[in-house]
Amino acid sequence: MQVQLKQIIVPPGQQLLMSDISWQMYEQLLEEYGKKRGTRINYSQGILEIMVPLPEHEVNKVIIGDFVKILLEEQNLEFWSLGSATFKSKTMKQGLEADDCFYIENEAIVRGKKRIDLTVEPPPDLAIEIDITSRTQFDNYQVLGVGELWRFNGTKLEINVLQAGQYVQVSESPHFPRVPFLNQVIPHYLEQSKMEGRNKTMKAFRAWVRTQIEER
């Protein structure tokens, strides 16, 4: 008996890894699951990952993404946020869905586009991954050439920058050179949001960012 892809059940907070998956099977899976789904699907060189995020995962994703938007706004940088859009390259045999992603220096290239073709357009400039339920593999991001990757494991924020095809962990984001210690400050404000509420925390974070920019 052949098992249909839609029969696969992955409990929240869990992941399913499948090997020897062809590109055709990966695209079939994306088609069958459709856009309105609660799963995240990543593909790298024949390895398929299906993951169902927990509510905590989604909360952290949204709040950190909002922090990034404030940072960009306060530096007067145009950006295009594509959330968990699917990025894939058949020639590279890579497909990923970040928790959140941003076009910054390449914003004008993708502005208003309904689809991103990585054979024509560049990959996102900054991506965010929340690694509470799954430790993200760098392969997808490195091969696709995402310049900066933030990874939050529930307590710590890592800032990784692509250098010579490999990620190097750094203490400051090259996109926000006037705002230091983000790897320490963002987890602090994230926890604050869970105690004092989102809006109050966002106002406090924005005020802190403005102070840092003025001092530099």
N, C-alpha and C positions, 0 to 999 in steps of 0.2 A: 504494500500500500504506500503510495506516495503522499508525503506530508506537504500540505500547502503552507506557504510562508505566513499567511494570516493566522494559521493555527499555532504559531509559536507564541508562547506566553512568557514574558519576562516580568517577575514581580518588581514593584517599586523599590529602588535602591540596589537593584541587582544588575548584573551585566551578563550577556551571553557572547562568547567568542566562538567563531566558526572559521575553520581553515579550509584551504583549497577552494575558495569561492571565486568564480570567474567574474570578470567585469560585467558580463551580461546578466549574471545572477544578481549582482549588486544593484544594477539599474532596475531589474525586475522587482527587487525588494522595495526600492524607493517608490516605484510606481504603485505597487500593491498596498503599501502602507499609506501612501498619499501624504499630502501636506498637513492635514489636520490629524495629528497623532501626538501622543505623549512620549514617544521614544526618540532617542538620539541614535543615529546610524553613522558609523565611521568605517572606512575601508582603506587598507594599506597593503599592497602587494599580495593580495589573495587572502588576507585576514580581515574578517568582518566582525565588528563589535556592535551589538545592540544593547542600549542602556536605557533604563527608565529612571529618571531623576526623582529624588525625594523632594517634598515641599521645601525643606531647608536649603537644598541645592538651588532651587528656583529663586528663593528669597535672596540668597547671597549673590546670585547672578544679576538680579535686577538692581540691587542696591549698589554693587560695585560698578555696574554699567552706568548708573546715574552719577556716581562720583566722577567717572571718566568724562561724562558729558559736561559736568561743571568745570572740570579742569580745562577742557577744550574751549568752553564758552568764555571763561575768565581770561584765557590767552588769546581770545578773538580768532580762534582757528576754526575754519569751516570743516565740517565732518559729515560723513554719511554712515549712519548706523544700519547694519543689516541683520542684527540679532543672530539667530541660529540658522541663517540661510545655508543651503548646501553648496559647497564648493567642490568641484571634482575635475579631474584630468585623466582622461583615458590613457594618454601616452605615458603619464607618470604612474598610472595605476594607483591613484590616491583619491579619496573622497572624504570630506570632513564636514561636520556641523559644529561649529564653535558654540560655546554658551552665549557669547556676544562677540561682535567684531565691528571694527571701525575702519573706514577709509578716511585718511587725514591728508597727507601730502598728495595722494592720488584721488582725492574726493571729486575733483572736477571731471575726471575721466569716467566715473561711474554714476555721477549725479543723475537721478531720474530714471535710470535703467531698470527694467523689470527683470532682466536676466543678466548674469555675469558669466561670460565665456572666458575661462582662464587661458585659452589659446590666443585671446585678443587683449583682454584686460588684465591688469595686475591683481595679485591676491590682496587681501586686507592688510593694512599697515599695522594694526593692533588687534589682537584677539585675546579673549578672556576665557579661561577654563576653570571650572569649580570641581576640584578633585576630592569630593567627600565620598562618593560611591565608586569612583574609578580613577586610577592613576593614568593620566593622559600620556599616550605615547607621543614622543616628539616627531616621529617619522613623518606623519601627515603634514605637520606645519613646516618642518625643515625642507622637505621635498617640494612643497608648494611655494615656499619662499615667503612665508609670513614674517615680516621684519621684527615684530615684537610680540611676545607672548607672556601674558600674566597668568599665573597659576596659583589659585588659592586652595589650600588643603583643609580649610575649616578653622585654622588658627593663624597660619603664616601665609604671607603673600610673596611669591617669587616673581621677579621681573627678569625675563630672559630676552636677550637680543641676539639676532642672527648675525654671526660673523664667520665668513668663509664657509658657509653652508652648515655651520653647527651653532647650537644655542649656547650662549655664555650667560651665566647668572650675574646680574649687576645690581648695585644698590639704588641707582637712580634711573628713571625712565628718560631716554633720549628725546621723547616727545614733550616732556615736561621738565626741562633743565632748570627752570626757575622755581620749581616746587620740590624741595628735598624730602628725603625720608618717607616717600610714599609707601614703601614696603612695610613700614611700621605704623604710619598714620592711618592708612585705609582700614586695616583690621581693627584699630581702635574705634574709629567712627562707625564701622559696621556693627560692632558690639553695642555701641551707644544707641544706634537706631533701634535695636531690639529691646532696649530698656526705656528710651525716652520718646520713641516714635520716629517715623521717617522724616516728616516735614521739618521738625525741630532740628534733627541731625543734619539735614541737607543745608539748612540756613547756617548752622555752625560751621560746617565743612566749607561752604562757599566763603564765609568770612575769613576763615583760616587761610584759604588759598589766596584771597586778595591780599592779605597781610604779607604772605610769603613773596608774592609777585612785586609788591610795592617796595619791600626791603631789598630786592635784587635789581 
